[in-house]
Amino acid sequence: PIIFEAGYTMKKKHFFENLGSIILFAVLGTLTSTFVIGYLTYLAGSIGMIKIDVSNPMEPLLFGALISASDTVATLSIIGSPDFNCDPLLYSLVFGESILNDAVSIVLFHTFLGEYTKKEVYSLYSLPKTLVDFSIVSFGSLTVGALIG
């Protein structure tokens, strides 16, 4: 209910004026978080700190994508409170980033899951196809969302 209420009461002008910053925070932040968490998990598995399959780096990257989506409901409820009188720009940035962050995490998870289920050894030559898959799912989702409203 808090997210729906936040979406209805948010000033769309602030959101769209700052769409570039919101996308930068959401995409770059989620990608960074996913890869840092994924490869730190992979490293921890490689040195024996945790028990995971280290033959394929996609498993830790799946985990990184899964937990990189941030939950900002508490932050939004505090920032949106009239008692604090926070800057609408801050509210728009946090709200927009939280919405797009979830979308980027879902697309990353979907892309990594596709690579993981192939049961092939992932190599540097697989990277362009992975990026193309990520782009197709991202832009396809964006197109469907824009057409539906």
Beta strands, then each sheet from edge to edge (+ up, - down):
end
